[in-house]
């Protein structure tokens, strides 16, 4: 079973760190599911990196055992609805499509994406999912019909920007075409650029 929020959050976490945004203030990003995804990724990464409790040192055992600690339930990742799962998968595919803007995801790009996911401790199904998506990247024509709200349109645009360094004409053309097909107005685009510290578009 795959956890798309965990995958998306890991991809976003690396990209947002690279853009200079403080993940501690992720709520200020204001892009709905992106914040949820980051929260899910943080949960899984903290869980995987938590050190195991050390055994007590050898020595004289007290005659009366100490009282048990109060019951504390470990925090659980948020439960996502099927709709949110579908949206997370769409955003993952949008990021990969953006990386494929020039028509090919080369070895370096593939390695960079997989490196972003290392801390997420993907299971076999999740790794197989990502490898398949990298080998069969979606295109704009497959992504746009699944964007059914203005909020999701902004999210698709945002993750597509975060997925790449826009330094080629093919990438600029892709981002412009994506914004046009998402029916994003200039004000909405400018707001996404501002929140993600992106300039020059």
One Martini backbone bead per residue (centre of mass of N, CA, C, O) as a GRO file, in nm:
protein
  201
    1UNK     BB    1   0.096   0.036   0.022
    2UNK     BB    2   0.045   0.369  -0.043
    3UNK     BB    3   0.177   0.707   0.052
    4UNK     BB    4   0.135   1.000  -0.107
    5UNK     BB    5   0.193   1.213   0.112
    6UNK     BB    6   0.477   1.123   0.180
    7UNK     BB    7   0.597   1.160  -0.099
    8UNK     BB    8   0.519   1.454  -0.146
    9UNK     BB    9   0.650   1.572   0.110
   10UNK     BB   10   0.941   1.495   0.035
   11UNK     BB   11   0.960   1.654  -0.226
   12UNK     BB   12   0.881   1.929  -0.102
   13UNK     BB   13   1.085   1.959   0.123
   14UNK     BB   14   1.334   1.983  -0.060
   15UNK     BB   15   1.231   2.219  -0.237
   16UNK     BB   16   1.178   2.427  -0.008
   17UNK     BB   17   1.462   2.441   0.101
   18UNK     BB   18   1.581   2.544  -0.174
   19UNK     BB   19   1.386   2.818  -0.158
   20UNK     BB   20   1.395   2.926   0.161
   21UNK     BB   21   1.172   2.788   0.317
   22UNK     BB   22   1.012   2.758   0.615
   23UNK     BB   23   0.874   2.472   0.743
   24UNK     BB   24   0.760   2.593   1.013
   25UNK     BB   25   0.571   2.790   0.802
   26UNK     BB   26   0.373   2.620   0.611
   27UNK     BB   27   0.094   2.754   0.659
   28UNK     BB   28   0.174   3.014   0.483
   29UNK     BB   29   0.145   2.895   0.200
   30UNK     BB   30  -0.166   2.824   0.132
   31UNK     BB   31  -0.195   2.504  -0.022
   32UNK     BB   32  -0.319   2.290   0.155
   33UNK     BB   33  -0.207   1.986   0.077
   34UNK     BB   34   0.087   2.065   0.111
   35UNK     BB   35   0.078   2.081   0.419
   36UNK     BB   36  -0.018   1.794   0.469
   37UNK     BB   37   0.220   1.652   0.333
   38UNK     BB   38   0.439   1.768   0.515
   39UNK     BB   39   0.326   1.650   0.777
   40UNK     BB   40   0.348   1.353   0.696
   41UNK     BB   41   0.651   1.347   0.641
   42UNK     BB   42   0.746   1.438   0.920
   43UNK     BB   43   0.634   1.198   1.072
   44UNK     BB   44   0.791   0.969   0.927
   45UNK     BB   45   1.079   1.086   0.971
   46UNK     BB   46   1.069   1.095   1.280
   47UNK     BB   47   1.006   0.795   1.327
   48UNK     BB   48   1.267   0.683   1.174
   49UNK     BB   49   1.477   0.874   1.366
   50UNK     BB   50   1.408   0.753   1.628
   51UNK     BB   51   1.545   0.651   1.899
   52UNK     BB   52   1.602   0.398   2.087
   53UNK     BB   53   1.561   0.282   2.384
   54UNK     BB   54   1.761   0.245   2.640
   55UNK     BB   55   1.881   0.039   2.846
   56UNK     BB   56   1.924  -0.020   3.154
   57UNK     BB   57   2.149  -0.013   3.379
   58UNK     BB   58   2.333  -0.193   3.561
   59UNK     BB   59   2.208  -0.304   3.886
   60UNK     BB   60   2.030  -0.219   4.143
   61UNK     BB   61   1.719  -0.313   4.222
   62UNK     BB   62   1.440  -0.206   4.322
   63UNK     BB   63   1.201  -0.315   4.544
   64UNK     BB   64   1.025  -0.083   4.410
   65UNK     BB   65   0.857  -0.017   4.154
   66UNK     BB   66   0.788   0.209   3.948
   67UNK     BB   67   0.565   0.385   3.816
   68UNK     BB   68   0.393   0.405   3.553
   69UNK     BB   69   0.363   0.570   3.290
   70UNK     BB   70   0.182   0.759   3.123
   71UNK     BB   71  -0.038   0.740   2.881
   72UNK     BB   72   0.101   0.757   2.544
   73UNK     BB   73   0.019   0.847   2.238
   74UNK     BB   74   0.113   0.825   1.939
   75UNK     BB   75   0.142   0.997   1.676
   76UNK     BB   76  -0.056   1.036   1.389
   77UNK     BB   77  -0.127   1.037   1.085
   78UNK     BB   78  -0.322   1.165   0.875
   79UNK     BB   79  -0.630   1.096   0.747
   80UNK     BB   80  -0.709   1.023   0.418
   81UNK     BB   81  -0.887   1.071   0.158
   82UNK     BB   82  -0.940   0.968  -0.156
   83UNK     BB   83  -0.923   1.255  -0.272
   84UNK     BB   84  -0.644   1.323  -0.148
   85UNK     BB   85  -0.491   1.094  -0.275
   86UNK     BB   86  -0.547   1.178  -0.567
   87UNK     BB   87  -0.416   1.457  -0.542
   88UNK     BB   88  -0.133   1.363  -0.464
   89UNK     BB   89  -0.080   1.202  -0.720
   90UNK     BB   90  -0.113   1.438  -0.912
   91UNK     BB   91   0.124   1.607  -0.793
   92UNK     BB   92   0.343   1.405  -0.853
   93UNK     BB   93   0.293   1.403  -1.160
   94UNK     BB   94   0.347   1.705  -1.199
   95UNK     BB   95   0.643   1.700  -1.114
   96UNK     BB   96   0.738   1.495  -1.327
   97UNK     BB   97   0.640   1.652  -1.574
   98UNK     BB   98   0.825   1.894  -1.524
   99UNK     BB   99   1.094   1.729  -1.542
  100UNK     BB  100   0.980   1.659  -1.854
  101UNK     BB  101   0.977   1.928  -2.028
  102UNK     BB  102   1.225   1.832  -2.235
  103UNK     BB  103   1.140   1.502  -2.281
  104UNK     BB  104   1.341   1.417  -2.032
  105UNK     BB  105   1.454   1.186  -1.778
  106UNK     BB  106   1.737   1.179  -1.653
  107UNK     BB  107   1.959   1.042  -1.443
  108UNK     BB  108   1.994   1.293  -1.265
  109UNK     BB  109   1.693   1.348  -1.210
  110UNK     BB  110   1.623   1.073  -1.094
  111UNK     BB  111   1.825   1.082  -0.861
  112UNK     BB  112   1.716   1.339  -0.727
  113UNK     BB  113   1.436   1.229  -0.662
  114UNK     BB  114   1.527   0.979  -0.494
  115UNK     BB  115   1.686   1.141  -0.280
  116UNK     BB  116   1.435   1.289  -0.163
  117UNK     BB  117   1.315   0.990  -0.058
  118UNK     BB  118   1.502   0.855   0.151
  119UNK     BB  119   1.371   0.965   0.431
  120UNK     BB  120   1.082   0.804   0.383
  121UNK     BB  121   1.089   0.501   0.368
  122UNK     BB  122   1.014   0.324   0.135
  123UNK     BB  123   0.832   0.097   0.008
  124UNK     BB  124   0.796  -0.116  -0.246
  125UNK     BB  125   0.542   0.016  -0.369
  126UNK     BB  126   0.643   0.310  -0.369
  127UNK     BB  127   0.892   0.264  -0.542
  128UNK     BB  128   0.743   0.144  -0.786
  129UNK     BB  129   0.569   0.390  -0.841
  130UNK     BB  130   0.796   0.593  -0.900
  131UNK     BB  131   0.941   0.436  -1.124
  132UNK     BB  132   0.700   0.435  -1.312
  133UNK     BB  133   0.656   0.744  -1.335
  134UNK     BB  134   0.941   0.800  -1.451
  135UNK     BB  135   0.888   0.607  -1.708
  136UNK     BB  136   0.567   0.745  -1.717
  137UNK     BB  137   0.513   1.039  -1.784
  138UNK     BB  138   0.311   1.279  -1.767
  139UNK     BB  139   0.096   1.510  -1.919
  140UNK     BB  140  -0.098   1.775  -1.958
  141UNK     BB  141  -0.340   1.611  -2.083
  142UNK     BB  142  -0.358   1.427  -1.812
  143UNK     BB  143  -0.385   1.649  -1.584
  144UNK     BB  144  -0.607   1.867  -1.637
  145UNK     BB  145  -0.879   1.688  -1.613
  146UNK     BB  146  -0.811   1.654  -1.282
  147UNK     BB  147  -0.869   1.960  -1.250
  148UNK     BB  148  -1.151   2.080  -1.031
  149UNK     BB  149  -1.001   2.329  -0.888
  150UNK     BB  150  -0.848   2.618  -0.807
  151UNK     BB  151  -0.669   2.503  -0.584
  152UNK     BB  152  -0.546   2.271  -0.751
  153UNK     BB  153  -0.424   2.450  -0.966
  154UNK     BB  154  -0.221   2.590  -0.777
  155UNK     BB  155  -0.078   2.330  -0.686
  156UNK     BB  156   0.023   2.235  -0.959
  157UNK     BB  157   0.187   2.487  -1.017
  158UNK     BB  158   0.368   2.482  -0.766
  159UNK     BB  159   0.501   2.197  -0.800
  160UNK     BB  160   0.615   2.255  -1.081
  161UNK     BB  161   0.812   2.473  -0.986
  162UNK     BB  162   0.962   2.298  -0.761
  163UNK     BB  163   1.079   2.064  -0.958
  164UNK     BB  164   1.248   2.307  -1.090
  165UNK     BB  165   1.492   2.468  -1.283
  166UNK     BB  166   1.437   2.764  -1.456
  167UNK     BB  167   1.681   2.740  -1.742
  168UNK     BB  168   1.485   2.690  -1.987
  169UNK     BB  169   1.275   2.726  -2.249
  170UNK     BB  170   1.112   2.466  -2.211
  171UNK     BB  171   1.031   2.527  -1.916
  172UNK     BB  172   0.890   2.795  -1.964
  173UNK     BB  173   0.682   2.689  -2.166
  174UNK     BB  174   0.552   2.486  -1.978
  175UNK     BB  175   0.459   2.680  -1.752
  176UNK     BB  176   0.286   2.859  -1.935
  177UNK     BB  177   0.099   2.635  -2.043
  178UNK     BB  178  -0.005   2.542  -1.771
  179UNK     BB  179  -0.133   2.807  -1.675
  180UNK     BB  180  -0.329   2.832  -1.912
  181UNK     BB  181  -0.478   2.549  -1.873
  182UNK     BB  182  -0.553   2.633  -1.563
  183UNK     BB  183  -0.665   2.929  -1.559
  184UNK     BB  184  -0.451   3.135  -1.461
  185UNK     BB  185  -0.406   3.419  -1.330
  186UNK     BB  186  -0.183   3.659  -1.256
  187UNK     BB  187  -0.250   3.685  -0.957
  188UNK     BB  188  -0.221   3.383  -0.884
  189UNK     BB  189   0.068   3.353  -0.979
  190UNK     BB  190   0.198   3.574  -0.803
  191UNK     BB  191   0.122   3.440  -0.533
  192UNK     BB  192   0.287   3.185  -0.570
  193UNK     BB  193   0.559   3.321  -0.612
  194UNK     BB  194   0.566   3.459  -0.336
  195UNK     BB  195   0.540   3.202  -0.150
  196UNK     BB  196   0.804   3.062  -0.317
  197UNK     BB  197   1.031   3.263  -0.400
  198UNK     BB  198   0.965   3.346  -0.707
  199UNK     BB  199   1.151   3.467  -0.984
  200UNK     BB  200   1.136   3.565  -1.333
  201UNK     BB  201   0.812   3.521  -1.454
   0.00000   0.00000   0.00000
